[in-house]
Amino acid sequence: MSGAEFIAATAAILFMAFLAGWFTHWLISRITRVTRSDMDDLDKMAQELHQAEEAHDQATSYFQQRESELTNKLRETEAELEAAMDGLRTSRAEAEDLRLHIERMNRAS
């Protein structure tokens, strides 16, 4: 094999390797290519996700505010109940004292 044949054979092998690489690159890029409709779908999903996150944040803050209001109302109601129970105990004690006083008065007469 002469030098010219060796160079031609090497050039042919390198050219075939180049073509095989180019074809492989083209094939992979065709398979993995992102189309415009795919990008539009991704943009739409991103917007919907953003809207859902905003709605979630709004709902969370609303429920936290509502929980705070209800907790305060519950505390007020419990305080009112405690005051009413104290008043009732006092009234019962006074009623018992008055009953005992009336019974003593009735016995004395």
HUHU-V395282 format. One line per field, one symbol per residue. psi: psi as a letter, one per 40 degrees, with the letter a starting at -180 (. if undefined). Layout:
# HUHU-V395282
psi=???
This chain:
# HUHU-V395282
psi=hidddddddddddddddddddddddddddddehhiddddddddddddddddddddddddddddddddddddddddddddddddddddddddddddddddddddddddd.
